[in-house]
Amino acid sequence: MKDTDLYSQILGLTEPWFVEAVDLDTAEGRVDIRVEHSPGVRWSCPTCGRELACRDHAEPRVWRHLDTCQFKTFLHARVPRVDCPEHGVVQVTVPWTESKGRFRLLMERLIIDVLTECATVTGARRIMRLTWDEAWGVMERAVRRAESASNRSLRDILALTRRPSARGTTT
């Protein structure tokens, strides 16, 4: 099996998305996966759902995926933009993350699980190899999702930890 096929299956990609290339950098401890889409695809406007041709692409973006063995794994893609007659030029929704998210949804779920089980955010951050801002960003998005879903248990757990005013704080 080719590495591109393996990662397409691992990532759960479906048409029109596919893995174009996989780059392993053992010195840096990372895997970079380049994802592309098939040509000629019609995309939905994220606001109204109207099917439109790709106008162009937003700047390439990078999302953190679950680690591959001991290597940090990153997904790279150019996200299509459409020119909707009603909503203007907008970026389409990709199936692996929330709008403006920096992590794949599976990675966010794991981060939330580790954050809720660890005694401190600093401990969870070290285990997950995250920056302080990345850890807090994931928690804030999880709280917003919980509030919109009225998921009291997750909100209550995450509300116990408040964002400190200084980065050096260990809670």
C-alpha positions in Angstrom: 0.0 0.0 0.0 1.3 3.4 -0.9 1.8 6.0 1.9 -0.7 8.3 0.2 -3.4 5.6 0.2 -2.6 4.7 3.8 -3.1 8.3 4.9 -6.2 8.8 2.8 -7.7 5.9 4.8 -6.3 7.0 8.2 -7.7 10.6 7.6 -11.0 9.2 6.4 -10.9 11.4 3.3 -13.6 11.0 0.7 -14.1 12.5 -2.8 -13.2 15.1 -3.8 -10.3 15.1 -1.3 -7.3 12.9 -1.5 -3.7 12.7 -0.2 -1.3 14.1 -2.8 2.0 13.6 -0.9 3.3 12.4 2.5 6.6 13.8 3.8 8.4 12.2 6.8 11.0 14.2 8.6 12.5 12.0 11.3 15.0 14.7 12.4 12.2 17.1 13.1 9.8 14.3 14.3 7.0 15.2 12.0 4.8 13.9 9.2 3.4 16.4 6.7 0.4 15.3 4.6 -0.5 17.3 1.5 -4.2 17.1 0.7 -5.7 18.2 -2.6 -9.1 18.0 -4.3 -10.2 16.7 -7.7 -10.5 19.3 -10.4 -13.9 20.5 -11.6 -15.7 20.1 -8.3 -18.7 22.2 -7.5 -18.6 23.5 -3.9 -21.4 24.5 -1.6 -21.6 28.1 -0.3 -21.2 27.6 3.5 -24.1 30.1 4.1 -26.8 29.2 1.6 -25.6 25.8 0.2 -25.8 27.0 -3.4 -23.5 24.8 -5.6 -20.8 26.9 -7.3 -17.5 26.5 -9.2 -14.2 27.1 -7.4 -13.2 30.7 -7.8 -9.8 30.4 -6.4 -8.1 29.1 -3.2 -7.4 30.7 0.2 -3.8 30.7 1.3 -2.6 27.2 2.2 -3.6 26.2 5.7 -2.2 23.7 8.2 -4.0 21.6 10.8 -2.5 19.3 13.5 -3.7 15.7 13.3 -3.3 12.9 15.8 0.3 11.9 16.0 1.6 9.1 13.7 3.5 6.9 16.1 5.8 9.4 17.9 5.7 12.0 15.1 3.6 15.2 15.1 1.4 15.0 12.1 0.2 18.0 10.1 -2.4 18.2 7.3 -1.8 20.9 4.6 -4.5 22.0 2.1 -5.6 24.8 -0.1 -9.2 25.5 0.8 -11.4 26.5 -2.2 -13.3 29.7 -2.3 -16.5 30.3 -4.2 -18.1 33.5 -5.5 -21.7 33.3 -4.2 -24.0 35.9 -5.9 -25.7 36.4 -2.5 -22.8 36.1 0.0 -19.8 37.2 -2.1 -16.4 35.4 -2.1 -16.4 32.9 0.8 -14.2 30.0 1.8 -15.9 26.6 1.6 -16.2 24.3 4.6 -13.8 21.4 4.9 -14.9 18.2 6.6 -12.0 17.8 9.0 -12.2 20.9 11.1 -14.4 23.8 12.3 -14.1 27.1 10.6 -10.8 28.7 11.5 -9.8 25.7 13.6 -6.1 24.7 13.7 -6.7 21.1 14.7 -8.5 18.1 13.1 -11.6 17.4 15.0 -10.2 14.0 16.3 -7.2 15.8 17.7 -9.4 18.4 19.4 -11.4 15.6 21.0 -8.2 13.9 22.3 -6.9 17.2 23.6 -10.2 17.8 25.5 -10.0 14.3 27.0 -6.5 14.9 28.2 -7.3 18.4 29.5 -10.2 17.1 31.5 -8.2 14.2 33.0 -5.0 16.1 33.9 -4.7 18.1 37.1 -3.3 21.1 35.3 -3.5 22.6 31.8 0.3 22.7 31.9 0.5 19.0 32.4 -2.0 18.3 29.5 -0.1 20.8 27.3 3.2 19.0 27.9 1.7 15.5 27.2 0.0 16.8 24.0 3.0 18.9 22.9 0.9 22.0 22.6 1.6 25.7 23.1 -0.2 27.5 25.9 -2.3 29.4 23.3 -3.2 26.2 21.5 -4.4 24.5 24.7 -6.5 27.4 25.7 -7.9 27.9 22.2 -9.1 24.2 22.1 -10.7 24.7 25.6 -12.5 27.9 24.5 -13.9 26.3 21.4 -15.0 23.3 23.4 -16.9 25.6 25.8 -18.6 27.4 22.9 -19.6 24.0 21.4 -20.9 22.9 24.8 -22.9 26.0 25.4 -24.5 25.8 22.0 -25.4 22.1 22.7 -26.4 22.7 26.3 -23.8 20.0 27.3 -23.6 21.0 30.9 -21.1 18.3 32.0 -18.3 19.4 29.6 -19.0 23.1 30.3 -18.8 22.5 34.1 -15.6 20.6 33.8 -13.9 23.2 31.6 -15.3 26.2 33.6 -13.3 25.0 36.6 -10.1 26.2 34.9 -9.9 29.9 34.1 -7.5 31.4 31.7 -4.7 33.0 33.7 -3.6 36.5 33.1 0.1 35.5 32.7 1.5 32.7 30.7 3.7 31.5 33.6 0.7 30.4 35.7 0.5 26.6 36.0 -3.2 26.0 36.3 
